[in-house]
Amino acid sequence: MSKFKVNYYWCDIDNFGDELNVALMHVLCKWRLKHTPPAMARVLGIGSILDRAVATQNDDLPFLLTRPPLHVFTSGMPGDQWGSYRSVAPFEPHSFRRVLKPWAVRGFGTRNMLQEVMGQDMSHVTLGDGGLLAHHLLEGRTIEKKYKVGIVPHFAEAHLSLFSEMQREIPQSTILDITKGALPFLEDLARCEAVVSTAMHPLIVCDALGIPNLWGRISEARTTIFKFHDYYSALDTQQEPVQIEKQGVTYEDIVGRYSVESAKVKVVQEKLLKTLRKMQSVVEAQVTREPDFIRHIARPLAKCMPLQSLKDKVRSRYVW
């Protein structure tokens, strides 16, 4: 049973990398997560979501900056410029909406961008993606191989006929559904001897499980190259995508090209788990110190207020 209910921000969509947050924190920390906006969350988790901690003109910064720190665990930037899900235009961030406590970020690129804004030395921050801990979700289990090659399209690319064509051309291959749910999809990955994926977290989890994998890319790709390079930088390796529209992929290609060193993966896994344990103790101490009776009072109080502006004020400050 979960010991702590933790206000946590992740991108709450049916996508494997994002759903890993719930599965991993439940197994490794015994946490029950409540999806909470970044302005009020305690932890910012796995995903390209660090830009969402940037302050906006509507934020009540004098209040937000008095809140407990926003703990960051392996979050990353979506691109190599400060952009935002709120706007396609790049910008220069002046401050964050909360005091940040970065325990781990995805890679060197994210850490360097964070360091520039915070004006602090970030060399102590652990590097790596939390998806590298996914092997803990299968501990004690033996899953037999069923397919030679698993083909994983990004969820926004799954409708393309290219992937069906790949399946017909690659013997003993299958197309995996990345929106299936974290554990079922993880089990499907484990049944494959090799994997080609245009999405990042299937590649990361394959590295964690020791499954040879290939970063595929299409001309209409919905993901940035930056985040892949950011992840690989934590493993001290350089990888480039294969344009799967232009060249065929075989099982032998995937195995032959795979160059991620298992020893380096293990080192990062150990560092991430150690960092998670440290963060866990701090977060749980804060949860214990801060009872949530204020929220139980604030919710009905907000409903009774006649003016919408007052309702919004109470909700933003106390209902999280």
N, C-alpha and C positions, 0 to 999 in steps of 0.2 A: 504494500500500500504506500502511496506517495506521502512523504513526510511534510513537504512544503508546497504551497501554492505560490508560484513565482510569476510576477508580471513580466512578460517577456515579449520582445518584438522579433517577428520573422515575417517574411512575405507569405501571407496566408492564402496560398493557392495550391491546387492539386498538381504539385511538381515535386519530384523526388528530392532534390537538393534542399528545398525549403521544408519539406515534411520530415527530413532527418532531424531537425531541431527537436521536435516533440519526442520522437523515438529515442534519440540518444540521451536527452536529459532525463527521460523516464528511467532508462536502464542504468545509466552511469551515476545519476545524482538522486534518483527517486523523487524527482520533481514533477509536479503537475503544473503545466504551463497555462497561463491565461494570456491570450493574445491581447497586447496592450500597445497603444500608439507610442512612438519613440519618446515623446515628451514626458510620458509617465511610466515607462517601463523601467525595470531594474536591470535587465540584461538585453543586449543587442546581439543576436546570434548569427548562425551560418547564413551566408548569402551576400549578394552584392548590394548591401543596404546601408553602408556607412554614410552615404550622402544624406540619409534621412535624419541624421543627428544634427545637421546644420540648422542654425537658427533662421527663422523667417520673420518678416515684419509684423506678423500677427502673434508671435510668441510673447508671452508674459515673462520676459527674461528675469526681471527682479525676483519673481517667485520661483521660476523653474531652476534657476541657478542655486537656490537654497535647498532643492531636493537632494536626496542622497545621490551619489555618483551613478552614472549610467555605465554599467560594466560591459565591456566589449569582448566577445569571445569568437574569434576567427572570422569576423565580418570582413568584407572587402569592398573596394570601390568598383563601380560598374565600368569605369573608363579612366583614361589617363589624364582627363581634365575634370575639374570640379563641375559636374553637371547635376541634374536632379530629376527625379521622377515628376516634379512639379513643373519643370520647364526644360525644353530641349536646348536652350541657350547655355553655354558655359558661363561660369561666374567665379568670382573670387570670394570665398567665404570669409567673413569677418569674425564669426564666433560660432560656437556650438550652442544648441538649445539647452544642453545640460553639461555639467562637469563630467568629462569622460574619464573612465578608468580603463585604459586598454590593456587587457591581459594577453590577448593574442589577436593577431590580424592575419589575413590570408597569405600575404607575401611582401617582398621588399617594396614593390610599387605602391601598395596601400600604405605601408609604414612610412615611406618617404613623404607621401602626400599629407599624411596625418601630422608628421613631424613639422612640416613647413607651416601649417596652420597653428598648431599648439605652441610652436616655438620652444619645444622641449626635446631633450635627448630621448629617443625611443629605442635605443639599442637593447634595452632590457626586455622589450616586448617579444613574446614568442611568435614565431612565424609558422604558419601551416593552416590548412583548412580542416575544420572539424569533421568533415566527411572521412578523413583518414582514420577516425575512431569507429567507423561503421562495422569493423570486424567483430567488435564486442557484441553486436546484436545477434550474431550467429554462434557465439561461444557455446561449446559443448554439443554442437550439431554437425552432422556429416551430410552434405548435400551432394548427390551423385551428378556427374556431368551428363547432360542430355543433348547439348548442341555444340557443334564446332565453333560457330560464330554467332554472337548476339549482335543485332543491329539496333542501335538506339537513336532515333531522331529526337531533336529538341522538340518539346511539346508544341511549339509554334510552327514546326516544320513537318509534323507527322502526317499531314494530309498530302504531301508531295508523292507523286508516283515513283520518284527516284528510288525510294527505299524498298518498294515492292519489287522493282526491277533488280535491285541488289540482292534481295532474298532469292529470286529465281536464278541468279547467276552464281551465288555462293552455295556450294553443297552443304547440307546439314546446318543451315542457318535459320534464324527466326528473328522476327521483329518484336522488340520488347516495348511495352507500354509504360512510359515514364510517369504517367498519372495514375498508375494502378494502386498506389499506396506504398509507403516506405518499405515495410517489411516484405510484402509480396514481391515488389520489384527487386529488392535486394536478393531474395531467394532465386528469382529468375536469372539475375546476373551470375550468381554462384553456380548455376547449372551450365554456364557457357565456358568453353575452353579458351575463347578469345572474344574480344568485344571491339566494335567500331562504333563511335558515338560522336554526334555533333553537339551534344550537351556536355557540360563540364563535370557535374558530380558523378555520373556513371563512370567516367575515367578515373576520378579520384578514388571512388570506392573500389574499383578494380585494382588500383595500386595498393590499397589497403588489404585486399584479399589475395594479392599476388597473381592476378589474372592479366596476361598480356593484353594491351589495348592500344587503339589507334585513334588519334584525334582527327575526325573527319570534318570537312567544312564544305558548304555549298555557296554558290554565288549570292544567294538571297539570304544569307545567314542573319539570324536575329540576335546573335550574341557578339560581344566585342572580343577581339583577340587579346586585349589587355588582361582580362581576368584569368585567361588560361596561362599567359606568361607570368602573371602575378603568382598563381598557384605553383607553377613549376620552379619559380625562383626559390621557394622555400625548400625545395628538394635539391637545390644546386644543380639544376639540369636545364637545358634549353630544348624545347620541342617546337616543331612547326606543324601546322595542319596539312593534311592531304586533301586536295580538291577532288572529292569523290565523284563529282560529275564528269571530270576529265580523265580520270584513270580508274581502272578496275581495282577492286580490293579482294584479296584472297586471304585465307587463313595463314598461309605462309608469309604473306606481306606483313600481316599484323605482328606475328611472332618475330619475324626478322627485323622489323623496324623498332620493336620495343626496347627501350634503353634505360628506363627508370630503374635505379639500383635499389634492391630490396633493403639493403643495409641502411641506406639513407632514409627510406620510408620508415623503418623501425625507429630510428633516432628521433624523427619528428613526431611519430606517434607517442613515444615515451615522454617527450617534452610537453606535448599537448595535454596528455592525461595528467601529468604532474601540475601543469598550470590550471587545468580545470578543477583539480582538487583544492588548490589554493583559493581560487575564485569562489568555489562552492562554500567554503567555510566562512568567507566574508559576507556573501550574499545571505546565507542562512542566519548569520548573526543579526543582520539588519532586519530580516523578516521577523525574527523573534522579538526584536526590540520595538517594532512598530506594529501594534495591533491594528486591525482593520475596522474597529468600531466606528471610526470617523466616517468611513465610506457608507456604513449602514445608516448613519444619520443623514448624510449629505444627499443620498439618492432620493428619499421621500421629500426632503426639504426642497430640492431642486424642482420636483414636480409641482409643488404648491406655489412656487413663485409666479407672480402675475406677468412679469416682464421677461421676454425671451433673453434679453441681454443679461439679466441677473441669473437666469437658469444656466446660460452658457458659462458664466463666470464661475459658478459653483461647480459645474461639471468639470471644467478644465482644471480647477484647483484641487478638488477633493475626490471626484469620482473617477478612479483609474483602476 
